[in-house]
Amino acid sequence: MKMKSLLITLSFCCLTFAQQDSEAGDAQSTTPVRATGVRYLHPDDFKNVPARVRSKLNEAHCLIPQVNEKAIPHNVVTGQFARRGQQDWAAYCSVHGKSKVLVVWGGPSQCSGNPFNDGAPERDSTVSGDLDDSVENQPRGSFWTLSAIRHSEVRARLKVMKSSDELLKSATHDALERSAPIGGNTVDCNDGHWRELWYAD
């Protein structure tokens, strides 16, 4: 009888240790892998951003990567990204070590998904590493910079590029641009979908 009780006790202990090991492994696998040298700000660090927008970013567990060369908080921008008259906000959001652009829409007009990379978030460490390796003497901690391109500038650039009349006609509001020393690309929200307007390197 004593032997049976001992075996049951040992079995219970083994199961408990196995469960603890499994939980520890799960915790390690979900640890954010952030980029080396990149600073992060919380949405509430951006006092000029409306409380409603900051609340949405906080709900998404958003941290905002900062480019080392810029002292002023950045990577949160506002513009009329879906249509004229609707004020929207966009932020480069790092969630659990992966970054994407998150848009907080100011009305019913919207585009789905991430404006860049077909909606797929990128690891911060990959972004920073790729940008660092692409530019000579670039310090560790490089990241994309998000900007709002006003409608007048969008049209001016498209005209210089001799874009089609159809594209010029449909470019009716502001655009989003992400840039780095190696180049960048600019997109706008058109008919519910993001489209690339131009790419520069």
Secondary structure, 3 states (H helix, E strand, C coil): CHHHHHHHHHHHHHHHHHHHHHHHHHHHHCCCCCCCCCEEECHHHCCCCCHHHHHHHHHCCCEEEECCCCCCCCCEEEECCCCCCCCEEEEEEEECCEEEEEEECCCCCCCCCCCCHHHCCEEHHHHHHHHHHHCCCCCCCCCCEEEEECHHHHHHHHHHCCCCHHHHHHCCCCEEEEEECCEEEEEEEECCEEEEEEEEC
